[in-house]
Amino acid sequence: MLGTVPWLVVAGVVEGFVTPARIGLGPAVALGVALGAVYWSLVAWRGGLAEEQPAPVLTAAPGSSP
């Protein structure tokens, strides 16, 4: 969830400063595609499945009887 907060800030900045600037369709699409590519790259990189760890082997403590 903490990874989502910066993207909400980025979306707010874009909506607050870029959208009213009327930069044109081409630059607006380029900015959207670039931000989308960065976002989905991070999702694919950081959001992958964790590697499975082997279960620990339980052994008897030294000096204990079996």
N, C-alpha and C positions, 0 to 999 in steps of 0.2 A: 504494500500500500504506500509506503514511503517513496517508492519510485514513481508513483503517479503524481505526487504533489508538484514536482518541478514542471511536469508537462501541463498541468493546469495553469501554472504561472506563465509558461510560454504561450499557451492558448490565449490567456488574458492580455498579454503584451501584443500579440498579433491582432486580436480583436480591438484593442484600445488604440493602437498606433498605426498599424499597417492598413487595416480595413478603411478607416476614415481618410487615409492619405490618397486613396484612389490612384494607385500605382499602375493600374491597367491589368488586363486579363492575363497577359503573358507572364509578367513578373509575379503576379499573385499565384498563378498555377505553379510556376517554378518554385516559389517559396513553400507552397503547400506540399509539393512532391518531395522537396528536399527535407522538410521537417518530418514528413511521413516516412521517408527512407531511413532517417536517423532513428526515429522511434521504433520502427519494426526491426531494424538491425539490432538495437539494444534489447528488444523483446526476445529475438532469436538467440542472442548471445547470452544474456543474463537469465532468461526465463526457461532455459532448457532443463531437462530432467537431471536430478542429482545422480551421481554415480552411486551404485549400490555398494554399501559397505558390508563386508562379511561379518556374520554374527560372532561375537567374542566367545572363545572357548572357555568354559568354566572348569577350573581344576580345583582339587582339594588343597586346602591350606597346609603348609609344611607342619608336620607334627600331629596332624589329625588322623584319626583312624577312618578307613574306608567304609 
